[in-house]
Each structure stands twice: as C-alpha cells, then as structure tokens.
Amino acid sequence: MFSKIQQEKRNGFSREAAARHLELSWATVDRYWDMTPDDYESARQQLYKSMLFPHNDIILKWLTAYSDVSAAQIRDWLEEHYGEVFNERTVRNYVARMRQLHSLPKLDPARNYGCVPEQPPGQQLQVDFGTYHAIRRDKNRIALHFAVFILTHSRYKHIVWQDRPFTSIDFVRALEGCFECLGGMPKELVMDQDRLMIVKENYGDIIYTREFERCKTHHGFSVWLCRKADPEAKGLVESGVKFIKYNFARHRFYENLSHWTSECEDWLKRTGNGKKHSETKKIPAEMFALEKAHLKPVVAFAKQESCTHRIATTVRKNNTIRYHGSRYSVPLGTYNSDQKAFAEETDGRLEIYNADGLLLASHVLASAPGELVTNTSHGRDMSEKVTALLEEARTVLGGSPEAETYLARIALHRRRYVRDQLLLVMTVAKKYNPAVLRRALLACLEINSTTATDLKDFAEHLFHQIALEEIHPTPPPPNIQASGSYSRTLPFTVTQHDASVYNAKIRKGGA
C-alpha cells in the first residue's frame, strides 16, 4: 500500500485522486504521503509490537520445540506460567506472524505409506464415486455424479455418469453394466463403507443393503471393505477419480447426459485406457485384452429404477451439521473451509453424505429441536494397541483357558476388526456377572464361534432366562418316599370294558 501511494505521488496525482484510484480513505493516503522508506520501516516495526512482545522469546522457543502447537495452547501456557490473559485473536495473529517470520509452519504428523503389491489378473476391481460441477454453454453449472471402476492389474477403467446422486439400485445397475462391458467379473470388489452398499459394519460382520446383498449373492464375488476415513486403502481408484475430473471433465461444456457419456467413452478409448500408464508403463487396453481371460463369467441380473432427495448443508468447524434445528456429528476431519454435506431422511434415520456421495454418518432423527446426536465412533481413540486390548479382554473373561481359546479364534478370523470385537467383549464382560459370562463363553466355544456378537447374544439370553426364573420359580417335584406318609404307588382305578366294545369300534373304523 505504501509503494502504491508513493507511485501515485510520483505520477503527479493529488491525495484525493490517489485515494480514489486506490479505493482508500483520504486519511490513510495522507498518513503515508510524505513518509520516506526509512520512516515507513520504523512505523511498521512499531505497528507489530503487540502486547505479546515481552514474551517473544518464550513463544519462539515453544514454536521451535513443538511444530504442531496451536495458538490456543500457547495462550493457555502464557496464562499458566505468567498469569497473563490475552485475547484469543491477539495470540492467534501474533503466533501466525511468528511462524511466517521465522519459517516455522505448523506441521501435522505425516502418515507413512508403503507400496501395494501388484494384484494378479482377474483378482480385484476397485470402485469409487465422484462429483464434478460441469459448465454449460450459458455459463451455468450442473452437478454430475459418476462411478469409477478400475481393474487393479491392467488399470482398465469403466465410468458411469448420472445427473443425480447414486442410490443402491443405481450402483447395482452400474456395477452389472461394468461386468457386461468387461465381459466378466473379478473375484474381489474393493470399496468404501458407503451407505449405498453397507448398512452396518457390525464389528466385522458386515450387513449389506438389500439390493447389494442380492447382487453379491447372485454373482458370487467377495468384498474388501475399506475402513472409515481411510481412502488411501484404495488409492488406485482415488487417483482415477482425480484423473477423470482434471483430464476429461475440466473445461468441457455440458450439452446433455447422453452427449457427455459419449464423449467420455471416446476419451477412455483415446486417453483413459489408450494411453501408457505412468506406473506400469503399459497401455491399459492392451493389458485388459490379456486380463479378460481371467475374469469369471457374468450372469444377467434384473435392474430396477429408483430416486433419492438430499438436502445440502454446511459442515461446521466442530464436525457437526445442522438439520431441522438439531445437530448431528460427522467423523473427525470432515470439516474444512468450504465443504458441504448432504442429508437425507430414510425410515426415521438421517443419513449424511459428502459431495462424492459417500456415507459420512447415519443417526436416529432427533426427538426435539436443539438436540445433539452423536456417534462414539466419530471421535474414538484409535491409539490403543491390539495386544493390550487382548490382554485386557483376557482378564475380564477370567483368564481361563476357554477365554484364551475364544479370543484366539476372534484374533484369527476377525483380523481386520479385532479391535472392535475386543471392545465389544469388554463391554459385555462389564455388563453381566461372571456366572452368566462363563456360561455364554462356553456356549460360544460349543458352536465354534469366531465373533463377539455371539457372546453378547448368549449373555443377553442367559441373563433374561435367569431373571424370568427368579420371577416365576419352578416348583420342586414331590419327594416320594418308599416309606412314610406316601406309598410307593399312587392309588388309581382303571375302567375295564368287555372285548365286544372294542370289536364294535374297530368295525366302525376306530372312531
């Protein structure tokens, strides 16, 4: 601003003209009009001497020692160690200037990645969804939704576009269309925990939607489900989504869905599947010609139509959304400065999706306005080690050999969900007494159970059974003695009939 004002002065403009050209107040221009560069530098230094300047050294020490420390934490430390309370914005601005001045950016812990081994031909198909706001000829935009299918071995791609969000039936139809296009299907499908396919994770016992379960059972493929908030588990198709957005869709005018789909198919032949892949250094179309022989045959499947309606809402800084006056939680990390979520009511539940159509959360609708509805999994602590959980679960089950055998089975057969399983075991152990818990554990061993949900079901059943017996006790059987007031046999008489009575009944058919 100082340089621009001085440039206006050198060009011969007056103070009023400079203020008008630069859209500044006259007082601001007047303050800097006669300043020399040295005067300006001196004034700038005085401007940045805030109330925190006496603590400059200790703040710099904290920022250097702890790269991820927040301004709020520094404010708390200043109050704790020096007894001084500062305005939050003052501390935040000062810390930001210190980071910029001393090149101390705030660093978050980085995630370590390893290379994923190449999959054999016909083994795996990765699936993901995306949304792109295409531009029309009249400069208006339209939200287009697409599903991407990529064969892991050959990197061969198949894309399905829609001008509305996908539903479960839409996804099944798109998946079967992909199988028909490929001329076969892989052994395994890799996908997110999207509400279109998954109803509930259920501690590793996956419950699928009716439409997807029907498709999965009919075709016989297996499913590898990514964990929540872990898109990198299917990084291949995640990169494919970006490739489609920025290589095909960007700067392309939208006429209609049919024309857009036709252009996408041409792009796939020309670039998406016809260009040498940067990782494999091979052309996906040529690789697919060899992989196609390893795909399983496809059986035709009936398809249906459906529709859905979702309401856009803003994700707030505390990772919640507002819907009809109530607040609903979403997983930690969902929030950013411009992210939107989409809410939809379904059978008394509120389902929250992100812009790509991926399910973020599912809640029971709030009973009254102003209520906060949360899910404990959205903020749960994932830092505990599985070994420590195993030891704790073994302790709460009594440390018996039976408990050791049962937990070993869970760890073997539920590897990806062992933490959830063990947490459920400890929840059940704290809820029921040791006698009920031991009987439930023995019942699980008897049926060779490999899941904690069986322990929970057995414990609930036994607890209710014991409670009913206490309310309605079973009377003891009579103690019949050989001697005393009771005889060995109770007296009773038998009515005898003549044989002719039975012969007559036989002749009438035994009636």
C-alpha positions in Angstrom: 0.0 0.0 0.0 2.9 2.4 0.8 4.5 1.7 -2.5 1.3 2.2 -4.5 0.7 5.6 -2.7 4.2 6.7 -3.5 3.8 5.7 -7.1 0.6 7.8 -7.4 2.6 10.7 -5.9 5.4 10.3 -8.4 2.8 10.2 -11.2 1.7 13.7 -10.2 -1.7 12.8 -8.7 -3.1 14.6 -5.7 -4.0 13.0 -2.4 -7.7 12.9 -3.3 -7.0 11.4 -6.8 -4.7 8.7 -5.3 -7.3 7.8 -2.7 -9.9 7.5 -5.4 -7.7 5.4 -7.7 -6.6 3.0 -4.9 -10.0 2.9 -3.2 -8.5 4.0 0.1 -9.7 6.6 2.6 -8.2 10.1 2.3 -6.7 9.8 5.9 -4.8 6.7 5.0 -3.3 8.3 1.9 -2.4 11.4 3.9 -0.6 9.4 6.6 1.7 7.7 4.1 2.0 10.6 1.6 5.1 12.3 3.0 6.7 9.2 4.5 10.2 8.2 3.5 11.1 4.5 3.2 13.0 4.7 6.5 10.0 6.3 8.2 7.8 3.6 6.9 10.0 0.8 8.1 10.2 2.4 11.6 6.4 2.7 11.7 5.9 -0.9 10.5 8.1 -2.2 13.3 6.2 -0.2 15.9 2.9 -1.5 14.4 3.9 -5.1 15.0 5.0 -4.6 18.7 1.9 -6.1 20.3 1.2 -6.8 24.0 2.9 -10.2 23.5 6.3 -8.7 22.5 7.7 -9.2 26.1 7.1 -12.9 25.7 8.5 -13.1 22.2 11.5 -15.3 23.2 9.5 -18.0 25.1 6.8 -18.1 22.3 9.6 -18.6 19.7 11.1 -21.4 21.9 7.7 -23.2 22.1 7.1 -22.9 18.3 10.6 -24.2 17.6 10.3 -27.2 20.0 6.7 -28.2 19.2 5.9 -27.8 15.5 2.2 -28.7 15.9 1.5 -26.5 18.9 -1.7 -24.3 18.5 -2.2 -20.7 19.3 -4.9 -21.6 21.8 -2.4 -23.8 23.7 0.2 -21.1 23.7 -2.4 -18.7 25.2 -3.1 -21.2 27.9 0.6 -21.7 28.7 1.1 -17.9 29.0 -1.8 -17.8 31.5 -0.4 -20.8 33.4 3.2 -19.8 33.6 3.0 -16.0 33.6 -0.5 -15.3 34.9 -1.4 -13.0 31.9 -4.6 -13.4 29.9 -4.6 -12.3 26.3 -7.3 -12.0 23.7 -7.5 -15.2 21.6 -7.4 -13.3 18.3 -4.3 -11.3 19.5 -2.4 -14.6 20.3 -3.5 -16.2 17.1 -2.4 -13.3 14.9 0.9 -13.0 16.8 1.7 -16.7 16.5 0.8 -16.6 12.8 3.3 -13.7 12.3 6.0 -15.5 14.3 5.6 -18.6 12.2 5.8 -16.6 9.0 8.8 -14.5 10.1 10.9 -17.5 11.4 9.7 -20.0 8.7 8.1 -22.3 11.3 5.0 -23.8 9.6 2.5 -25.8 11.6 3.2 -29.4 10.8 0.8 -32.3 11.4 2.1 -35.8 11.9 2.7 -37.4 8.5 1.3 -40.8 7.6 3.8 -43.4 6.4 2.9 -45.2 3.2 4.2 -48.4 1.7 3.9 -49.7 -1.8 1.0 -52.1 -2.5 1.9 -55.4 -4.3 0.5 -55.9 -7.8 -2.6 -58.0 -8.0 -2.8 -61.0 -10.3 -5.1 -60.8 -13.4 -8.8 -61.0 -12.7 -8.4 -60.7 -8.9 -9.6 -57.2 -8.0 -11.9 -54.3 -9.1 -11.7 -51.0 -7.2 -14.8 -48.8 -7.0 -15.3 -45.2 -6.0 -17.7 -42.2 -6.6 -17.0 -38.6 -7.6 -18.9 -35.4 -8.3 -18.0 -32.7 -10.9 -19.7 -29.4 -11.4 -19.7 -29.1 -15.2 -20.2 -25.9 -17.0 -22.9 -25.3 -19.6 -22.8 -23.0 -22.7 -24.7 -20.4 -20.8 -22.0 -20.5 -18.0 -24.4 -22.1 -15.5 -23.1 -25.2 -13.8 -24.6 -28.7 -13.2 -23.5 -31.3 -10.7 -22.7 -34.6 -12.4 -22.2 -37.7 -10.4 -20.0 -40.6 -11.6 -18.9 -44.1 -10.5 -15.4 -45.3 -11.4 -14.5 -49.0 -11.8 -10.8 -49.8 -12.3 -9.3 -53.3 -12.7 -6.2 -53.3 -10.4 -4.0 -55.5 -12.6 -4.5 -53.8 -16.0 -5.7 -50.3 -14.8 -8.6 -50.7 -17.3 -11.4 -48.1 -16.4 -15.1 -48.1 -16.8 -17.2 -44.9 -15.9 -20.9 -44.4 -15.4 -22.3 -40.8 -15.3 -25.6 -39.6 -13.8 -27.1 -36.1 -13.4 -28.4 -37.1 -9.9 -26.8 -38.8 -6.8 -26.5 -42.6 -6.9 -28.8 -44.8 -5.0 -28.3 -48.5 -4.1 -30.2 -49.6 -7.1 -28.3 -47.2 -9.3 -25.0 -48.6 -8.1 -26.1 -52.2 -8.7 -27.1 -51.3 -12.2 -23.8 -49.5 -12.8 -21.8 -52.5 -11.4 -23.6 -55.0 -13.6 -23.2 -52.7 -16.6 -19.5 -52.7 -15.8 -19.4 -56.5 -15.7 -21.2 -56.6 -19.1 -18.7 -54.1 -20.5 -15.7 -56.1 -19.2 -17.2 -59.4 -20.4 -16.7 -60.9 -16.9 -16.2 -60.0 -13.3 -13.2 -60.2 -10.8 -13.0 -62.3 -7.7 -13.0 -59.3 -5.3 -14.6 -55.8 -5.1 -12.7 -53.1 -3.1 -14.9 -50.2 -1.9 -15.6 -47.7 0.8 -18.2 -48.1 3.6 -20.8 -46.3 1.6 -24.4 -46.3 2.7 -25.3 -47.4 -0.9 -23.8 -50.8 -0.2 -23.3 -51.1 3.6 -26.0 -50.8 6.3 -23.7 -51.5 9.3 -20.2 -52.7 9.9 -21.4 -54.7 12.9 -17.9 -55.4 14.4 -16.7 -57.1 11.2 -20.0 -59.0 10.4 -20.9 -56.7 7.5 -24.6 -56.1 6.9 -25.2 -55.0 3.3 -28.1 -53.2 1.7 -30.8 -55.4 0.3 -30.0 -54.5 -3.3 -26.3 -55.0 -3.0 -26.6 -58.2 -0.9 -28.9 -59.6 -3.6 -26.3 -58.7 -6.3 -23.4 -60.0 -4.3 -25.1 -63.3 -3.6 -26.2 -63.8 -7.2 -22.8 -63.2 -8.8 -20.7 -64.7 -6.0 -17.9 -62.1 -5.7 -16.2 -61.2 -2.4 -15.9 -57.7 -0.9 -12.9 -56.0 0.6 -14.3 -53.1 2.7 -12.0 -50.2 3.5 -12.1 -48.8 7.0 -13.8 -45.5 7.7 -11.9 -42.3 6.9 -9.2 -44.3 5.0 -9.5 -43.6 1.3 -5.8 -44.4 0.8 -6.6 -48.1 1.1 -7.9 -47.9 -2.5 -5.5 -45.3 -3.7 -5.6 -46.6 -7.3 -9.2 -45.6 -7.9 -8.8 -42.4 -5.8 -6.2 -41.3 -8.3 -8.6 -42.4 -11.1 -11.3 -40.0 -9.8 -8.9 -37.1 -9.9 -7.6 -38.2 -13.4 -11.2 -38.1 -14.7 -12.0 -34.7 -13.2 -8.9 -32.9 -14.4 -8.1 -34.7 -17.7 -11.6 -35.3 -19.1 -14.2 -33.1 -17.4 -12.4 -29.9 -16.7 -13.1 -27.0 -19.2 -15.5 -29.3 -21.1 -19.0 -27.9 -21.9 -22.0 -30.0 -20.9 -24.8 -30.4 -23.5 -26.8 -33.3 -22.2 -26.0 -36.5 -20.3 -26.0 -38.7 -23.5 -23.6 -36.5 -25.3 -21.4 -36.2 -22.1 -21.3 -40.0 -21.7 -20.4 -40.5 -25.4 -17.5 -38.0 -25.1 -16.3 -39.9 -22.0 -16.3 -43.2 -23.9 -14.2 -41.6 -26.6 -11.9 -40.2 -24.0 -11.5 -43.6 -22.4 -10.5 -45.2 -25.8 -8.2 -42.3 -26.6 -6.6 -41.5 -23.2 -8.1 -43.2 -20.2 -7.5 -46.8 -21.5 -5.5 -46.0 -24.6 -2.5 -44.1 -23.2 0.5 -45.7 -21.5 0.0 -45.8 -17.7 2.6 -43.7 -15.8 3.2 -46.5 -13.2 3.1 -49.7 -15.2 4.4 -48.2 -18.4 1.9 -50.3 -20.3 -1.3 -49.4 -22.1 -4.4 -50.5 -20.0 -6.4 -51.6 -23.1 -3.6 -54.0 -24.2 -3.2 -55.3 -20.6 -7.0 -55.8 -20.4 -7.0 -57.9 -23.5 -4.8 -60.4 -21.6 -6.6 -60.0 -18.2 -10.1 -60.6 -19.7 -9.4 -64.3 -20.0 -9.0 -64.5 -16.2 -12.4 -62.9 -15.4 -15.3 -65.0 -14.2 -18.4 -65.3 -16.4 -21.3 -63.0 -15.7 -25.0 -64.0 -15.3 -27.6 -61.3 -16.3 -29.4 -59.7 -13.3 -32.7 -57.7 -13.2 -32.3 -54.0 -12.7 -34.7 -51.5 -11.1 -35.2 -47.8 -11.1 -35.2 -45.5 -8.0 -34.6 -41.9 -6.9 -33.5 -40.0 -3.9 -33.6 -36.5 -2.5 -30.8 -35.0 -0.4 -30.5 -31.6 1.3 -27.2 -29.7 1.1 -25.9 -28.4 4.5 -22.6 -26.9 5.7 -20.1 -29.0 7.8 -19.3 -26.9 10.9 -15.9 -26.4 12.5 -16.8 -28.9 15.3 -17.5 -31.6 12.7 -21.3 -31.4 13.1 -24.1 -30.4 10.7 -27.5 -28.7 11.5 -30.7 -30.3 10.3 -34.1 -29.0 11.3 -32.7 -27.2 14.3 -30.7 -30.1 15.7 -27.0 -31.0 15.4 -25.6 -34.3 14.1 -22.0 -35.4 14.3 -19.8 -36.5 11.4 -16.4 -38.2 11.6 -13.4 -36.1 12.8 -11.6 -34.4 10.0 -14.7 -33.9 7.8 -14.7 -30.2 8.3 -12.8 -27.8 6.0 -13.5 -24.2 5.0 -15.7 -25.0 2.0 -17.1 -28.5 2.4 -20.7 -29.3 2.1 -22.6 -32.4 3.3 -25.9 -33.8 2.0 -28.6 -35.0 4.4 -31.4 -37.4 3.6 -34.2 -38.9 5.8 -34.7 -42.6 5.5 -37.1 -44.7 7.7 -36.6 -42.5 10.8 -32.9 -42.0 10.3 -30.8 -39.2 9.0 -28.1 -40.2 6.6 -25.3 -37.8 5.9 -23.3 -38.0 2.6 -20.3 -36.0 1.4 -20.1 -34.3 -2.0 -18.9 -37.5 -3.6 -22.0 -39.4 -2.4 -20.0 -41.4 0.2 -21.8 -42.0 3.5 -20.4 -40.0 6.4 -22.8 -40.9 9.2 -26.2 -42.4 10.0 -28.2 -41.2 13.0 -31.6 -41.7 14.5 -33.6 -38.5 14.0 -33.5 -36.1 17.0 -36.6 -36.2 19.1 -36.6 -32.4 19.7 -35.1 -29.3 18.2 -31.7 -28.3 19.6 -30.6 -31.8 20.4 -27.1 -33.0 19.7 -27.0 -36.5 18.2 -23.5 -38.1 18.1 -21.8 -41.4 17.3 -19.0 -42.5 19.5 -17.1 -43.9 16.6 -16.7 -40.5 15.1 -14.3 -39.4 17.7 -13.0 -42.7 19.1 -9.4 -43.1 20.1 -7.5 -45.5 17.8 -4.2 -45.4 19.6 -4.6 -48.5 21.8 -2.6 -51.5 20.8 -4.4 -54.7 19.9 -2.1 -56.7 22.2 -3.1 -54.5 25.2 -6.7 -55.0 24.3 -6.3 -58.7 24.0 -4.7 -58.8 27.5 -7.5 -56.7 28.9 -10.2 -58.8 27.3 -8.5 -62.0 28.6 -8.5 -60.5 32.1 -12.2 -59.5 32.1 -13.1 -63.0 30.9 -11.4 -64.6 33.9 -8.1 -65.5 32.3 -9.3 -69.1 31.8 -8.1 -71.5 29.0 -11.6 -71.2 27.5 -11.2 -67.4 27.3 -7.8 -67.9 25.7 -9.2 -70.2 23.0 -12.2 -68.0 22.3 -10.0 -64.8 21.9 -7.5 -66.6 19.8 -10.3 -67.6 17.4 -11.5 -64.0 17.2 -8.0 -62.7 16.5 -7.5 -65.3 13.8 -10.8 -65.0 11.9 -11.5 -61.3 12.5 -8.1 -59.7 11.9 -9.3 -56.5 10.4 -12.0 -55.9 13.0 -10.2 -57.4 16.0 -10.2 -54.1 17.9 -13.9 -53.7 17.5 -14.5 -57.3 18.5 -12.4 -57.0 21.7 -14.1 -53.7 22.7 -17.4 -55.5 22.4 -16.2 -58.4 24.5 -15.1 -56.0 27.3 -18.5 -54.2 27.1 -20.3 -57.5 27.6 -18.0 -58.5 30.4 -18.7 -55.3 32.3 -22.4 -55.6 31.9 -23.0 -59.2 33.1 -21.9 -61.1 36.2 -19.1 -63.8 35.9 -21.5 -66.7 36.1 -23.6 -65.5 33.1 -20.4 -64.6 31.3 -18.8 -68.0 31.8 -21.9 -69.9 30.6 -22.1 -67.6 27.5 -18.4 -68.2 26.8 -18.9 -72.0 27.0 -21.8 -71.7 24.6 -19.6 -69.8 22.2 -17.0 -72.5 22.3 -19.6 -75.2 21.8 -20.7 -73.7 18.5 -17.1 -72.7 17.4 -18.0 -69.0 17.4 -15.5 -66.5 16.0 -17.3 -63.3 16.7 -18.1 -61.2 19.8 -21.7 -60.7 18.8 -22.4 -64.4 19.7 -21.0 -63.8 23.2 -23.3 -60.7 23.5 -26.4 -62.6 22.3 -25.7 -65.6 24.6 -25.1 -63.4 27.6 -28.4 -61.4 27.0 -30.4 -64.6 26.6 -29.0 -66.2 29.7 -29.5 -63.0 31.8 -33.1 -62.8 30.8 -33.6 -66.5 31.4 -32.2 -66.2 34.9 -34.4 -63.1 35.6 -37.5 -65.0 34.5 -36.7 -67.9 36.8 -36.4 -65.6 39.7 -39.8 -64.0 39.0 -41.6 -67.3 38.3 -39.6 -70.1 40.1 -40.3 -73.7 39.0 -41.9 -75.7 41.9 -39.8 -78.6 43.1 -41.0 -82.1 42.2 -42.8 -84.1 45.0 -40.4 -86.1 47.2 -41.9 -89.6 47.1 -40.6 -91.8 49.8 -40.6 -95.5 49.9 -41.8 -95.5 53.5 -43.8 -92.9 55.4 -46.9 -91.0 54.6 -46.6 -91.7 50.8 -46.9 -95.2 49.4 -44.7 -96.5 46.6 -47.5 -96.1 44.0 -50.4 -93.7 44.0 -53.9 -95.3 44.1 -55.9 -95.1 40.8 -58.6 -97.3 39.1 -58.8 -98.4 35.5 -62.2 -98.8 33.8 -62.4 -102.2 32.1 -64.7 -102.9 29.1 -65.8 -106.1 27.5 -64.0 -107.2 24.3 -67.2 -106.7 22.3 -67.0 -102.9 22.9 -63.5 -102.7 21.2 -64.6 -105.0 18.3 -67.5 -102.7 17.6 -65.2 -99.7 17.4 -62.9 -101.5 15.1 -65.7 -102.3 12.7 -66.7 -98.6 12.6 -63.1 -97.6 11.7 -61.8 -96.9 15.2 -63.9 -93.8 15.8 
